[in-house]
């Protein structure tokens, strides 16, 4: 995980993402982001994720499910990374 800057929460709860992070992940004005919150071991985290990343994750989970049924995980990572590169 890289630190790409900091953000301040405005009076209305708005957060401006640092330009470095927006460029790195191709986030543009109008893009929808998911907001994920987690807390464990005393650490609180807020994670922003592009909505299209969720669909990619779901596709990978589908691939995982089919491999789980057969028990053949030898080529799972290779196949998933090939599909990711094609998009």
N, C-alpha and C positions, 0 to 999 in steps of 0.2 A: 504494500500500500504506500502510495506517495503522498506527501503533503504538497498540495498545489496552491495554497493560499489560505485566506480566512474569509469569513463572511459575517456580516452584522445583521441581526434581525431588526427590521424596522418596526415602527409603531403599529402597523397593520399586519405584522407577522411575515412580511415579505423578506426573502433572502435573495441576494444577488450572488450567483455562482461566479467564482473567479474565471476570468477569460481563459486561463491555461487549462482549467478543467473542461470548459465548454469546447474548446478546440480539440483537446485530446479525445473526447468522446463524441464529438460531432453534435453537440447540443445547440439547437438554434431556437430563436424566439418562436413561441407557439408550441414547441415540443411538449408532450405530456411526460411527466416523471412520476414514478411511484415513490412513495415515502415509506421506508421501512424503519421501524424502531425496535431496538433490542436492548436488553439490560441483563448482564450476567457478571458475576464476580465483582460487583460494585461499579462496573463500567456501563455508561449509557452511550448508545450509538444511534445516530440517525443516518440512514443511507438513502441516497437518491439513485433510482435506476430508471433508465429509459424504458418505456412500455414495450418497445419492440424487443428489448433484451429479455423480457419475460416470456414472450412467445418462443424465442430461441431456447430458453431454459426448459420450457415445456416440451419442445421437440426433443431435446437431449434426454429428458426424463422418459419420454416415450420410447426412445431408443434403449435406454437403460432397462425399462420394464420388459421389453422383448428379449433382451439378453438375460435378464434375471430368470425368465421362464425356462430358457434353455440351459442356463448355467455356464454359457460360453462367454467369458469376459476377456479372453486373450486379445481380441481385435477391437474391443469396444472403444477404447480411447482413440485408436487410429481412425476408425470409421467416423466418430463424432467430430474429430478435428478436420477431417477431409470435408465433411458437410459444412462445417463452419467457414472454411476457406472458400467454398463455392459461392457463398452469398455475398 
